[in-house]
Amino acid sequence: MNLTADDMIEMLPWGSGINAEWYFETTKDGKKLICENLFETLTEYGYVDGDAHFRIVVPRDDPDSFRLEFIGRKSQYLNQKYMLRDYLEDTIAEDIRQWRYNNT
């Protein structure tokens, strides 16, 4: 399997906090896709608390072994405050599994 940005557009989640468009680039060696977006966090009262910018680094030949990274201090803080890592990793992993199931 050699994933493209178009594959990732079909695969990656959107909505439920992931409200921006995905941005894609390829590593210099062409072996990985870097996909960036943000998660819009809300306070307990429903007000926007901030945007946690994140990226996933996805090996083109094995999307299941992606790596999630939060970009910048504020994003790190929001990740810890709202425990975003588990939610995002689980959501992205499930969407990858569904895409693979539907495309094999």
C-alpha positions in Angstrom: 0.0 0.0 0.0 1.3 3.4 -0.9 -1.1 6.0 0.5 -1.7 9.4 -1.1 -3.1 12.6 0.2 -6.4 11.8 -1.5 -6.5 8.5 0.5 -5.9 10.4 3.7 -8.7 12.9 2.9 -11.1 10.0 2.7 -9.7 8.3 5.7 -9.2 11.1 8.3 -12.0 12.3 10.6 -13.7 15.7 10.4 -16.2 17.2 12.9 -16.7 16.7 16.6 -13.9 19.1 17.4 -11.7 18.5 14.4 -13.2 21.4 12.5 -10.5 22.7 10.2 -9.4 21.4 6.8 -6.6 18.9 6.8 -3.2 20.1 5.5 -0.9 17.5 3.9 2.8 17.3 3.0 5.2 14.5 2.3 8.5 13.9 4.0 11.6 14.6 1.9 12.2 10.8 1.5 8.6 10.3 0.4 7.9 7.5 2.9 5.6 9.4 5.2 2.6 11.8 5.0 2.3 14.6 7.5 -1.3 15.6 8.1 -2.1 18.7 10.2 -5.3 19.9 11.7 -6.6 21.4 15.0 -9.0 20.4 17.7 -11.4 23.1 19.0 -11.7 22.6 22.7 -14.7 23.8 24.7 -15.1 24.8 28.4 -17.6 23.0 30.6 -20.0 25.9 29.7 -19.7 25.4 25.9 -17.4 28.3 25.2 -14.3 27.9 23.0 -11.2 27.5 25.1 -8.7 27.3 22.3 -7.4 25.3 19.4 -5.0 22.4 19.9 -3.0 22.2 16.8 -1.7 18.7 16.0 -0.2 16.6 13.3 -0.1 12.9 12.5 2.9 11.4 10.8 1.7 8.4 8.7 4.0 5.9 7.1 2.6 5.5 3.5 3.0 1.7 3.6 1.6 1.2 7.2 -1.0 3.8 8.2 -1.8 1.9 11.4 1.5 2.9 12.9 0.9 6.7 12.7 2.3 9.0 15.4 0.3 11.9 16.9 2.1 15.1 17.9 0.8 18.3 19.4 2.3 21.5 18.0 3.3 24.2 20.4 3.0 24.9 24.1 -0.7 25.9 24.0 -1.6 22.8 22.2 0.4 20.7 24.7 -1.5 22.4 27.5 -4.9 21.9 25.9 -4.0 18.2 25.3 -3.2 17.7 29.0 -6.2 19.8 30.2 -8.8 17.9 28.0 -7.0 14.6 27.6 -7.1 14.9 23.9 -4.4 12.3 23.0 -6.4 9.2 23.7 -9.5 10.6 22.0 -7.7 11.6 18.9 -5.5 8.5 18.6 -8.6 6.2 19.1 -10.7 8.3 16.6 -8.0 8.3 13.9 -7.1 4.7 14.4 -10.7 3.6 14.0 -11.2 5.7 10.9 -8.0 4.2 9.4 -9.3 0.7 10.2 -12.7 1.5 8.6 -11.0 2.9 5.5 -8.8 -0.2 5.2 -11.8 -2.5 5.6 -13.7 -0.7 2.9 -10.8 -0.5 0.5 -9.4 -4.0 0.5 
